[in-house]
């Protein structure tokens, strides 16, 4: 892992594969560890240079105040384009997962020359908050259970890991994988203050982020090959959101992971990697 400076900020990055190979840039959702190691490695074996990175206010990227972000969704999109340029990989295959998928959509729209292909995993075509009437919202029962839990002591590594396990069980993700990832996220910034640790684990900065203007109506203007990946059992961003994105981006391919919820499970890594490599 290392860091790179773009747009007057620092972004934490990790690279896989040959530096001279075509670039796949993986936008964190919010940290880079939203992207499984096995997927990064499979893409690298497939002849790609893979770089995953932390969004602002997460991981090892520039952190100011996750509870009052002084930037917008469009700034995060500009970071992606600037990072692709700094890595010498334009045009790059851009991929976003979860809220990182929102960043990726806006980046592809605002900076079309920077990207050659687009992968969107477990995301939706509108900002956080109430969705459009035709889009399924978060499952209410699941959200109630998620947010009824008391927050852990964010300075206690084991308590944070247990909190992640409970959240994965509620969402339908793999609890063991969630524990391991939460511990790794904690270990990357062991001296960070509690609000930063919480932001790293939960990505709540997006609930406070300026995401205007809307971008859904612009999706038909995306002209690069696009892959939309969504878990059939995702109750955070239900699969209807991915189906809507795939309908609205011309010639987009939809890959539904029948046994997945919000995360990419180990057993789906091969299918996702193959689909991404076929895309470009």
C-alpha positions as CSV (number, residue, x, y, z in Angstrom):
1,X,0.0,0.0,0.0
2,X,1.1,3.6,-0.7
3,X,-0.4,7.0,-1.3
4,X,-0.7,9.4,-4.2
5,X,-1.4,13.1,-4.3
6,X,-4.2,14.4,-6.5
7,X,-6.5,17.5,-6.4
8,X,-4.6,18.8,-3.3
9,X,-5.4,15.7,-1.3
10,X,-3.8,12.3,-0.6
11,X,-5.4,9.1,-1.5
12,X,-4.4,5.7,-0.1
13,X,-4.0,3.1,-2.8
14,X,-2.9,-0.5,-3.2
15,X,-1.8,-2.0,-6.5
16,X,-1.9,-5.5,-8.0
17,X,-0.4,-6.8,-11.3
18,X,1.9,-5.3,-13.9
19,X,2.3,-1.5,-13.9
20,X,2.3,-1.5,-17.7
21,X,-1.0,-3.5,-18.0
22,X,-4.4,-1.8,-18.7
23,X,-5.7,-0.1,-15.5
24,X,-8.8,-1.1,-13.5
25,X,-9.4,1.5,-10.9
26,X,-11.5,0.3,-7.9
27,X,-13.3,3.0,-6.0
28,X,-13.7,2.2,-2.3
29,X,-17.1,2.0,-0.7
30,X,-15.8,3.8,1.4
31,X,-12.4,2.1,2.1
32,X,-10.5,0.0,-0.5
33,X,-11.1,-3.1,1.5
34,X,-14.7,-3.2,0.2
35,X,-13.0,-4.9,-2.8
36,X,-12.0,-8.5,-2.0
37,X,-8.3,-9.4,-2.2
38,X,-9.2,-12.5,-4.3
39,X,-11.0,-10.3,-6.9
40,X,-8.1,-8.0,-7.2
41,X,-5.7,-10.9,-7.6
42,X,-7.9,-12.6,-10.2
43,X,-8.1,-9.4,-12.3
44,X,-4.3,-9.0,-12.1
45,X,-3.8,-12.6,-13.2
46,X,-6.1,-11.8,-16.1
47,X,-3.6,-9.2,-17.4
48,X,-4.8,-6.0,-15.7
49,X,-3.1,-3.5,-13.4
50,X,-5.5,-3.2,-10.5
51,X,-5.5,-0.2,-8.1
52,X,-8.0,0.0,-5.3
53,X,-8.2,3.2,-3.2
54,X,-9.8,4.8,-0.2
55,X,-12.2,7.7,-0.7
56,X,-11.6,10.9,1.2
57,X,-12.2,10.7,4.9
58,X,-11.6,7.0,5.0
59,X,-8.7,4.6,5.3
60,X,-5.3,6.2,4.6
61,X,-6.7,9.0,2.5
62,X,-6.9,12.6,3.6
63,X,-9.2,12.9,6.6
64,X,-10.5,16.1,7.9
65,X,-14.0,15.8,9.5
66,X,-16.1,12.8,8.3
67,X,-19.1,14.3,10.2
68,X,-18.9,17.6,8.2
69,X,-17.4,16.9,4.8
70,X,-16.1,20.0,3.0
71,X,-16.4,18.4,-0.5
72,X,-19.1,17.0,-2.7
73,X,-19.9,13.8,-4.6
74,X,-18.6,15.6,-7.8
75,X,-15.3,16.2,-6.0
76,X,-15.0,12.5,-5.3
77,X,-15.8,11.8,-9.0
78,X,-13.0,14.3,-10.0
79,X,-10.6,12.5,-7.6
80,X,-11.2,9.2,-9.6
81,X,-10.4,10.9,-12.9
82,X,-7.4,12.6,-11.5
83,X,-6.1,9.4,-10.0
84,X,-6.5,7.6,-13.3
85,X,-4.4,10.3,-14.9
86,X,-1.8,10.3,-12.2
87,X,-1.4,6.6,-12.5
88,X,-0.9,6.9,-16.2
89,X,-3.8,4.7,-16.9
90,X,-6.3,6.8,-18.8
91,X,-8.6,5.8,-20.2
92,X,-9.2,3.3,-17.3
93,X,-11.8,0.8,-16.4
94,X,-13.5,2.3,-13.4
95,X,-15.4,0.3,-10.9
96,X,-17.4,1.4,-7.8
97,X,-19.0,-0.7,-5.1
98,X,-21.9,0.5,-2.8
99,X,-21.6,4.3,-2.3
100,X,-18.5,4.1,-4.4
101,X,-20.8,3.1,-7.2
102,X,-22.4,6.5,-6.9
103,X,-18.9,8.1,-7.3
104,X,-18.2,5.9,-10.3
105,X,-21.5,6.9,-12.1
106,X,-20.8,10.6,-11.7
107,X,-17.2,10.2,-12.6
108,X,-18.1,8.4,-15.9
109,X,-20.6,11.2,-16.7
110,X,-18.5,14.2,-15.7
111,X,-15.1,12.9,-17.1
112,X,-16.0,10.7,-20.0
113,X,-12.5,10.9,-21.5
114,X,-11.0,9.4,-18.4
115,X,-12.6,6.0,-18.6
116,X,-13.0,3.2,-21.1
117,X,-15.3,0.9,-19.2
118,X,-17.5,1.0,-16.1
119,X,-18.5,-1.6,-13.4
120,X,-21.1,-0.8,-10.8
121,X,-21.6,-3.2,-7.9
122,X,-24.4,-3.1,-5.3
123,X,-25.3,0.5,-5.8
124,X,-28.2,2.7,-7.0
125,X,-28.8,5.6,-9.4
126,X,-29.8,8.2,-6.8
127,X,-28.2,9.9,-3.8
128,X,-28.6,8.7,-0.2
129,X,-32.0,9.5,1.2
130,X,-35.5,8.7,-0.1
131,X,-35.2,7.0,-3.5
132,X,-37.3,7.7,-6.6
133,X,-40.8,6.2,-6.4
134,X,-39.9,3.4,-8.9
135,X,-36.8,2.3,-6.9
136,X,-36.9,-0.1,-4.0
137,X,-35.7,1.5,-0.7
138,X,-33.7,-0.1,2.0
139,X,-35.5,-2.9,3.7
140,X,-37.1,-1.3,6.7
141,X,-36.8,-4.2,9.1
142,X,-33.2,-4.7,8.3
143,X,-32.4,-1.0,8.7
144,X,-34.2,-1.0,12.1
145,X,-32.1,-3.9,13.3
146,X,-28.9,-2.3,12.0
147,X,-29.4,1.0,13.7
148,X,-31.0,-0.3,16.9
149,X,-27.7,-1.7,17.9
150,X,-25.6,0.3,20.4
151,X,-22.4,1.7,18.8
152,X,-19.2,-0.1,19.9
153,X,-16.2,1.5,21.6
154,X,-14.4,2.4,18.4
155,X,-11.0,2.2,20.1
156,X,-11.6,-1.5,21.0
157,X,-10.6,-3.6,18.0
158,X,-12.5,-6.7,19.2
159,X,-15.7,-4.7,19.9
160,X,-15.5,-3.2,16.4
161,X,-15.0,-6.7,14.8
162,X,-18.0,-8.1,16.8
163,X,-20.1,-5.1,15.6
164,X,-19.2,-5.9,12.0
165,X,-20.1,-9.6,12.5
166,X,-23.6,-8.6,13.8
167,X,-24.1,-6.2,10.9
168,X,-23.1,-8.9,8.4
169,X,-25.6,-11.3,9.9
170,X,-28.4,-8.8,9.6
171,X,-27.5,-7.9,6.0
172,X,-27.0,-11.5,4.9
173,X,-23.3,-11.2,4.3
174,X,-20.5,-13.6,5.5
175,X,-19.9,-12.9,9.2
176,X,-16.4,-14.3,9.1
177,X,-15.4,-12.2,6.2
178,X,-16.9,-9.2,7.8
179,X,-14.9,-9.7,11.0
180,X,-11.6,-10.1,9.1
181,X,-12.3,-6.9,7.0
182,X,-13.3,-4.9,10.0
183,X,-10.1,-5.9,11.9
184,X,-8.0,-5.0,8.9
185,X,-9.7,-1.6,8.5
186,X,-9.1,-0.9,12.2
187,X,-5.4,-2.0,11.9
188,X,-4.7,0.4,9.1
189,X,-5.5,3.5,11.2
190,X,-4.9,2.3,14.8
191,X,-4.4,5.8,16.2
192,X,-7.3,7.5,14.5
193,X,-9.9,9.3,16.6
194,X,-13.3,7.5,17.1
195,X,-15.3,9.6,14.5
196,X,-12.7,8.5,11.8
197,X,-12.8,4.9,12.9
198,X,-16.6,4.9,12.8
199,X,-16.5,6.5,9.3
200,X,-14.1,3.9,8.1
201,X,-16.4,1.1,9.2
202,X,-19.8,2.5,8.4
203,X,-19.3,5.0,5.6
204,X,-21.8,7.4,7.2
205,X,-20.0,10.4,5.6
206,X,-22.3,9.9,2.6
207,X,-25.4,10.8,4.7
208,X,-23.9,14.2,5.1
209,X,-22.4,14.7,1.6
210,X,-23.7,17.2,-0.9
211,X,-24.8,14.9,-3.8
212,X,-26.5,17.5,-6.0
213,X,-27.3,17.7,-8.8
214,X,-29.2,14.5,-9.7
215,X,-27.4,12.3,-12.2
216,X,-29.9,9.5,-12.9
217,X,-31.4,11.3,-15.9
218,X,-28.0,11.5,-17.4
219,X,-27.3,7.8,-17.4
220,X,-28.4,7.2,-21.0
221,X,-25.4,9.4,-22.0
222,X,-22.9,6.9,-20.8
223,X,-21.4,5.5,-23.9
224,X,-18.7,3.1,-22.6
225,X,-19.2,-0.6,-22.0
226,X,-20.9,-1.1,-18.6
227,X,-21.3,-4.0,-16.2
228,X,-23.9,-3.9,-13.4
229,X,-23.4,-6.4,-10.6
230,X,-26.0,-6.9,-7.9
231,X,-26.7,-9.4,-5.1
232,X,-30.2,-11.0,-5.4
233,X,-30.4,-10.9,-1.6
234,X,-29.2,-7.3,-1.1
235,X,-31.6,-5.6,1.3
236,X,-29.6,-2.4,1.7
237,X,-29.8,-1.4,-2.0
238,X,-32.3,-4.0,-3.3
239,X,-31.7,-5.6,-6.7
240,X,-34.3,-3.4,-8.4
241,X,-31.8,-0.5,-8.1
242,X,-29.2,-2.4,-10.2
243,X,-31.9,-3.4,-12.7
244,X,-32.8,0.2,-13.1
245,X,-29.2,1.2,-13.8
246,X,-28.8,-1.5,-16.3
247,X,-32.0,-0.4,-18.1
248,X,-30.9,3.2,-18.3
249,X,-27.3,2.8,-19.4
250,X,-27.3,1.8,-23.1
251,X,-26.2,-1.8,-23.7
252,X,-25.3,-2.3,-20.0
253,X,-24.9,-6.0,-18.9
254,X,-26.6,-7.0,-15.7
255,X,-25.0,-9.8,-13.6
256,X,-27.1,-10.8,-10.7
257,X,-25.3,-12.8,-8.0
258,X,-28.0,-15.2,-6.8
259,X,-26.4,-16.1,-3.4
260,X,-25.1,-12.6,-2.6
261,X,-26.3,-9.7,-0.4
262,X,-24.3,-6.5,-0.2
263,X,-20.7,-7.8,-0.4
264,X,-19.1,-9.9,-3.1
265,X,-18.8,-13.4,-1.6
266,X,-15.8,-15.6,-2.3
267,X,-17.8,-18.0,-4.4
268,X,-18.8,-15.2,-6.8
269,X,-15.3,-13.8,-7.3
270,X,-14.6,-15.8,-10.4
271,X,-17.8,-14.8,-12.2
272,X,-17.4,-11.1,-11.4
273,X,-13.7,-11.2,-12.5
274,X,-14.5,-12.9,-15.7
275,X,-17.3,-10.4,-16.5
276,X,-15.0,-7.5,-15.8
277,X,-12.2,-8.9,-17.9
278,X,-14.6,-9.5,-20.8
279,X,-15.8,-5.9,-20.5
280,X,-12.4,-4.4,-21.1
